Amino acid sequence: MLRGPDRRVPVHTLLPDHEVRALNERFENTTPQEIVRWALENSGIERIALASAFQAEGTCVMHMASLIRPDIEVLFLETGFHFAETLAFKEQFADRLGIAVTDLVGAYTVEQQDAEFGDRLYERDPTLCCEINKVRPMFEALQKLDAWITAFRRDSSPTRAKAPILDRYELEPGRPMLKINPVANWTRRDTLAYLEDNDLPSNPLYDLGYASIGCAPCTRMRFEGEPERSGRWAGLSKWECGIHQREAAVQPDRTVVENP
């Protein structure tokens, strides 16, 4: 199994630890727009990008960032397994905002991965498939940065429930950076309100019953009463690809109460 060290070990970032703590306290009571503005204009961090899978929260954060820095780089993991609808929406939304999207690709094409590891690796070893197509390409891109902006919410899954808005993050020993989660304390209702208030579109798969959208082979529609990310890696004790939180031997039980 291809595994790496826990990337969420507290480390010293470009900002002093006490400043990170103070900012986290302050940001709990400010808007995501203010947090994004701080990140792009007032943090003093120059090497910064935004990572998005073009889900609903990501479109909100990209919109916020584009109003402040139109040339913000957006990182997209092109795994080779995305829904056609996701790829089409990505192109349409990027054109609408006029943003530059960098496609991050792994070491293998789908055909090469099948030849090297066998067909349907995502079924037999989804963690390895994520490591190859998501974790490694993302960490390679992050090596050139000092901070990155994400778009996940605490209430979307148990593994994200305690995520700070500013997360001290270590790519490897001695290589710290800052992960910025401006919509961490949003709810789904907040996301939908922002989309409506700003007349923003969203991935058409949401209208078909998908609540969280990833690679097509590992994503199903959400059933009524299920947590938001239950359609991801359904039937497995797996909530994350491994970027935001490295895989543990056993992840939290998927049968949790519905988010409000």
CORFENFEN-V13044 format. One record per helix or strand of 2 or more residues. SS is the DSSP state (H for helix, E for strand). FROM is the first residue (numbers start at 1). LEN is the number of residues. If there is no record, write none. Layout:
SS FROM LEN
SS FROM LEN
This chain:
H 17 11
H 32 11
E 48 4
H 56 13
E 73 5
H 84 14
E 100 5
H 110 8
H 121 4
H 126 17
E 147 4
H 154 3
H 158 3
E 166 7
E 175 7
H 188 10
H 204 5
H 216 3
